[in-house]
Amino acid sequence: MTRKIVAILRGIRPDEAAAVGAALVEAGITMIEVPLNSPQPLASIEILARDLGDAALIGAGTVLTPQQVDDVSSAGGRLIVSPNCNTDVISRTLSLGLVSMPGVFTPTECFTAIEAGARAIKLFPAEIAGPAGLKAIKAVLPKDVGIYAVGGISAGNCAEWARAGAAGFGIGGALYKPGDDAPTVAARARDMVAAHDAAFEGIAGG
């Protein structure tokens, strides 16, 4: 099973990045973003890309400008996640051969992102839309576009989001909070992976 879980390491420091990243990958989470409003985010991205780039898709969140896309790319990042739908950011991301995941909340924003070339979009804040909102939006999207639920997702509720049509999840505080050590993150990651697998196996099994 290809797990579509993006670990959001908001607030992580460079000296924590290697151990926390390794714990996530060992648990089965292979997409990791460091939000750019974290301390020295590019240094953390560089460490993660150097140590784990062959095993995981490493990148940045809270990417707001094309220049920031360039900066993340220079640090070795390949995943560009944003809280908003900025077509200039999407275009720059795709021109560099990186993975774009812009933030959307309305059908209009979804189709703006899709028309700009995005094939993975981030419903944010998902807890406001709810699974019913995601299901309604999903019904009108092209089948090849995956929508990730981000905001308020945890091991305890991800099955409901999967049933509503989420392709995957972005997980922040339920995985990592500033100051958490690697063993703490590893335990949460294992729980999240088990919940993810059970949710999607349940759908596949009918």
C-alpha positions in Angstrom: 0.0 0.0 0.0 1.3 3.5 -0.9 0.6 5.6 2.1 -0.5 9.1 1.4 0.4 10.7 4.7 2.2 14.0 4.8 3.9 14.6 8.1 3.9 18.4 9.0 6.8 19.2 11.2 5.8 22.7 12.1 8.3 24.2 14.6 11.0 21.6 14.2 14.6 22.7 14.6 17.5 21.6 12.4 19.1 19.7 15.3 15.9 17.6 15.7 15.3 17.0 12.0 17.4 13.9 11.3 16.1 11.8 14.3 12.5 12.8 13.9 12.6 12.3 10.1 14.2 8.8 10.5 11.5 7.9 13.0 8.7 8.8 10.6 10.2 6.9 7.7 10.8 3.8 9.8 7.2 3.9 10.8 6.1 4.0 7.2 5.5 7.8 6.6 7.4 8.8 3.5 6.2 12.4 2.8 7.5 15.1 5.1 7.1 18.8 5.0 8.8 21.5 7.1 6.7 24.6 7.2 8.7 27.7 6.3 7.6 29.5 9.5 9.6 27.0 11.5 13.1 27.9 12.9 15.7 27.7 10.1 13.4 25.6 7.9 15.8 25.4 4.9 18.5 23.9 7.1 16.0 21.2 8.3 14.9 20.5 4.7 18.5 20.1 3.6 19.2 17.7 6.5 16.1 15.6 5.7 16.8 15.6 2.0 20.4 14.5 2.5 19.6 11.8 5.0 16.2 10.5 3.7 15.8 11.8 0.2 16.1 8.4 -1.3 13.4 7.0 0.9 11.0 9.9 1.3 9.5 12.9 -0.5 10.9 15.9 1.5 9.8 19.4 1.1 8.2 22.5 2.6 4.9 23.8 3.8 3.6 27.4 4.0 5.2 28.2 0.7 3.8 31.5 -0.5 6.0 32.9 -3.2 7.9 31.6 -6.3 11.2 32.7 -4.7 10.4 30.4 -1.7 9.9 27.5 -4.2 13.4 28.2 -5.6 14.8 28.3 -2.1 13.3 25.0 -1.1 14.5 23.4 -4.4 18.0 24.6 -3.7 17.9 23.0 -0.3 16.9 19.6 -1.9 13.2 19.8 -1.3 10.8 18.2 -3.8 7.4 18.8 -2.3 5.8 22.2 -2.2 2.8 22.6 0.0 0.9 25.9 0.5 -2.1 27.0 2.6 -3.5 28.9 -0.4 -3.9 28.6 -4.1 -1.3 30.8 -5.8 -1.0 30.0 -9.5 2.5 31.6 -9.7 3.7 29.2 -7.0 2.1 26.2 -8.7 3.6 27.1 -12.1 7.1 27.7 -10.6 6.9 24.4 -8.7 5.9 22.4 -11.8 8.5 24.1 -14.0 11.2 22.8 -11.6 9.8 19.3 -11.7 8.6 19.4 -8.1 5.4 18.1 -6.6 2.8 20.8 -6.0 0.1 20.6 -3.3 -1.7 24.0 -3.1 -4.3 24.8 -0.4 -7.9 25.0 -1.4 -11.3 25.4 0.3 -13.8 26.1 -2.4 -14.7 24.5 -5.7 -13.4 27.7 -7.4 -10.0 27.3 -5.7 -9.9 23.6 -6.6 -10.4 24.3 -10.3 -8.0 27.2 -10.3 -5.3 24.9 -8.9 -6.2 22.1 -11.3 -6.1 24.4 -14.3 -2.7 25.6 -13.2 -1.5 22.0 -13.3 -1.8 20.7 -9.7 -2.8 17.0 -9.4 -2.7 16.9 -5.6 -4.6 19.5 -3.7 -4.9 20.2 0.1 -8.3 20.9 1.6 -7.5 23.3 4.4 -8.8 23.8 7.0 -10.5 20.4 6.6 -12.1 20.5 10.0 -14.2 23.4 8.9 -15.4 21.8 5.7 -16.0 18.4 7.4 -16.1 15.1 5.6 -19.5 16.1 4.1 -17.8 19.1 2.5 -15.0 17.1 1.1 -17.4 14.5 -0.3 -19.4 17.2 -2.1 -16.2 18.8 -3.6 -14.8 15.4 -4.5 -17.9 14.7 -6.6 -17.1 17.4 -9.1 -13.3 17.0 -9.3 -11.5 15.1 -12.1 -10.8 11.5 -11.1 -7.0 11.9 -11.4 -6.8 14.7 -8.8 -6.2 13.6 -5.2 -7.5 15.7 -2.4 -5.7 15.6 0.9 -7.5 16.5 4.1 -5.4 18.8 6.3 -6.4 20.3 9.7 -7.8 18.3 12.5 -7.0 14.8 11.1 -5.9 12.1 13.5 -5.7 8.3 13.9 -9.1 8.5 15.5 -11.0 10.1 12.7 -9.1 9.4 9.4 -11.4 6.5 8.5 -14.3 8.9 8.2 -12.3 11.2 5.9 -11.2 8.2 3.8 -14.8 7.2 3.3 -15.6 10.7 2.2 -13.1 10.5 -0.6 -9.8 11.8 0.8 -6.8 10.5 -1.1 -4.6 11.1 1.9 -3.9 13.3 4.9 -1.6 16.0 6.2 -0.9 15.4 9.9 0.5 18.1 12.1 0.0 18.2 15.8 -1.2 14.6 16.0 2.3 13.6 14.9 4.7 16.3 16.0 4.6 19.3 18.3 7.7 21.5 18.9 10.0 19.8 21.4 8.7 16.2 20.9 11.5 13.7 20.8 11.9 11.0 18.1 10.5 8.1 20.2 7.3 10.1 20.9 6.9 10.9 17.2 7.6 7.3 16.3 4.8 6.0 18.5 2.3 8.4 17.1 3.5 7.7 13.6 2.9 3.9 14.1 -0.6 4.6 15.3 -1.3 6.9 12.3 0.0 4.4 9.8 -2.1 1.6 11.3 -5.2 3.8 11.2 -4.5 4.9 7.6 -4.0 1.3 6.5 -7.2 0.1 8.2 -9.2 3.0 6.8 -8.2 2.3 3.2 -8.3 -1.5 3.5 -11.8 -1.1 4.7 -12.8 0.9 1.7 -11.1 -1.6 -0.7 -12.8 -4.5 1.0 -16.2 -2.8 0.6 
